[in-house]
Amino acid sequence: MTRNLDGVPAQDGAPVPPEHIPAAVTAAKLVYSDGATQTFDPDGATVYFEAGRRTEGTWSVDGSGHFSSFWPPSYRASYDLRWVVEEGRIVGLQFLDLRSGARFDGRYQ
């Protein structure tokens, strides 16, 4: 179940506008294709769970309007964020790494 996305216009594959990024990432837990999960808090904290391991980091919207994450001690990444929409409903987010081009799809749980 997602929260904060009622009335947000979105098309599948369309960029998430910077002003909607906070609502998009905090709407619900994301589940990735490999089974990893991630939560985002409104205060900028994020927790990633993979294979029983918990990693804590922070997220923000940078000055260019991209989603950014920081994982201590030194890993930083920036992403283009795109909507995943099925049958007119927002069901997840696609993260496109600006540096490597890697793509990560997360579905709301």
N, C-alpha and C positions, 0 to 999 in steps of 0.2 A: 504494500500500500504506500503510495507516495503522498507527500504533503507539500504544500507551497507551490504547486504547479497548476492548480485550477485556473483556467482562463488564460494560461500562457500559450500563445500561438507557436506551433512547432511543426516542422515538416521533417520527414526522415532524411537524415544526412545533412540537414541545414546547420550552419554554425549556431552555437548558443551565444546570443548577444551578451556582452560583458555584464550588463545589468541583471541578467538572469542566471549567471553562473552560481552565485551563492545559493539561490533557491534550488537550482538543478542538482548541485552536489550534496546538499543537505536534505533532499526530498526523502531519501530512504537508503538503507544499506544497499551497496552494489555487490553483485556476485559476478565474477569473471569466468570465462570459459574453462579455466584450469581449476575451478573450485575455490580460488582465493576470494576473500571478501574484504570490503573496505567501507568504513564509515567516516563521515565528515561532520564535524560539529560547527555550528555557526560562529564559534569563537576562533576558528582557524586551525583547530586540532584535527588530525586524521589518524586512524588506526587501520593497519593492513594486517590481515590474518592469512597466512599461507602455510599449509602442512603443519599446523599446530604451533607455528611461530608467530608472535605478535611483534609488529614494528610500529613505532609511533613517530609521527612527523607533523608538519604543518602545511597548510595550503593557503593560497591567496589569489587574488586577481592582480596581475602586474599592470604597469602603466600602459602597456600596449593592448590591454584587454584580453590577455591569455591567462589560462589557468596555470598556476605554478605550484610546485610542491618542493618541500625541503625535507630531506631525511638525514638526520645527524649521523656522523659528524660533518659531512661535507657534500652530500649528493643533492643537486638541484636539477629540476627538470621543468620545462614549459611545454604546454600542450594547446593545440586547437581542440576545442570541445565541440562535439556535434551531437544532435539529438538522434535517438533511436526511437522511431515511432512506428507502431503497428496498429492498423485499423483505426487510425485517428487518435490513438492514445500514446502518450509518452511512456515508454517502457524501459528506457535506459539511456546511457551516454556512451559515446565513442571518444576515446582519448587518442589524439594523433601527436606523437612526440615530435616537437619542432626540430630537434637535433638529429635524431636517428631515423625518423619516419615510421617508427614502430607504431602499431595500432593496437589498442586495448579496448575491447567492448565490455561494458558492464551493464547488467540488467538489474533493475530495482527488485528488491525482495520485500 
